[in-house]
């Protein structure tokens, strides 16, 4: 859960309860990632993982990007701030990979793509397992071929960003409850099992013990949960975000590119409704909207924040993370 929700406290609490927590390295420098790794390592000897974003290519349509950035000026004016620079960056990728090889953790997982064989080999040689998040059978086959130890199969039910290897496969009509690029999670699990024998972790819409049992019955060796922990006291999600998950005014989720330029599922708010046609431009749009999102949070305006959440968001509880782990395990 990049963007601040996944904290050392949350990872530590999950580890102490018998789960495998992951720190989110996305949007952080390598130094900030390492500081969080050290904080967890000091708090627990249990294994944990780190999730890293694989950088993509710069935006293919600079004119469309420029038009959207101009469109954002209205929101910036209303929030008394300025639109950020729509720049491309690699999310400090080389430094993160080098750091994780030099000072390994138990597991390194990847989203938005599959690392090349050299990176996978380097992590393996350092003693880390490599997991790759996939959204269809083609990505599953590619990740298996690159040497991944395990696949995280993400269904469209999942909150936050779709982990697709490319940013061009999602429809440009970016305000929808449907995902034309893939089926539901059980279908994706079956498709992945059809192309690889690697162990599979199911992700997307898993909020209850019954959901866990269903995923295991469909062929998953384990499950990964995000939205289930967003309201926990250990979560770093903004208080407005936590409140929105239980607020009757926010009654559904949809997929949008409006905040980041990549398809992501969140609670439907005014910003998503107002920006329905958005180009594929990540991280350029994410950098452009960053000041707007920060200003909205400071102003208490949840209607212009990115309220990432999966389809089962209403079942998220404010209980401590350890108790949530117990509930998911059937306790």
JOKA-V968996 format. One record per pair of residues at least 6 apart in sequence whose C-alpha atoms are under 6 Angstrom apart, sorted by the first residue. I is the first residue (numbers start at 0). J is the second residue. If there is no record, write none. Layout:
I_J, I_J
//
This chain:
0_23, 1_23, 1_25, 3_235, 4_234, 4_235, 4_236, 5_22, 5_23, 6_235, 7_35, 7_39, 8_233, 9_233, 9_234, 10_20, 12_321, 13_20, 13_321, 14_45, 16_321, 19_47, 20_47, 21_47, 21_48, 21_49, 22_49, 23_49, 23_50, 24_32, 24_50, 24_51, 25_51, 25_52, 28_91, 29_94, 29_95, 46_105, 47_105, 48_105, 48_106, 48_107, 49_107, 50_107, 50_108, 50_109, 51_109, 52_109, 52_110, 52_111, 53_111, 53_112, 54_89, 57_87, 58_280, 75_81, 75_82, 82_287, 83_286, 83_287, 83_290, 84_287, 85_283, 85_284, 85_286, 85_287, 86_283, 87_282, 87_283, 100_122, 100_125, 105_127, 106_127, 106_128, 106_129, 107_129, 108_129, 108_130, 108_131, 109_131, 110_132, 110_162, 111_162, 111_163, 111_164, 112_164, 116_145, 129_147, 129_148, 130_147, 130_148, 130_149, 130_150, 131_150, 131_151, 132_150, 132_151, 132_152, 133_139, 133_152, 134_152, 134_153, 134_163, 136_190, 136_191, 139_191, 140_194, 149_197, 149_198, 149_199, 150_199, 151_199, 151_200, 151_201, 152_201, 152_202, 153_202, 153_203, 154_183, 154_184, 154_203, 156_203, 156_204, 156_309, 156_310, 157_203, 157_204, 157_309, 158_264, 158_307, 158_308, 158_309, 159_263, 159_264, 159_307, 160_262, 160_263, 161_262, 161_263, 172_276, 173_255, 173_256, 173_275, 174_254, 174_255, 174_275, 175_253, 175_254, 176_253, 198_220, 199_219, 199_220, 200_219, 200_220, 200_221, 200_222, 201_219, 201_222, 202_222, 202_223, 204_309, 204_310, 204_311, 206_227, 207_327, 208_327, 208_328, 208_329, 226_308, 226_309, 227_315, 230_241, 230_316, 230_317, 231_317, 231_318, 231_319, 231_320, 232_319, 240_306, 251_266, 252_265, 252_266, 252_267, 253_264, 253_265, 254_263, 254_264, 255_262, 255_263, 256_262, 256_277, 257_274, 257_277, 258_285, 259_284, 259_285, 260_279, 260_280, 260_281, 260_284, 261_281, 264_307, 265_306, 265_307, 265_308, 266_306, 268_302, 269_302, 270_303, 292_304, 295_303
//
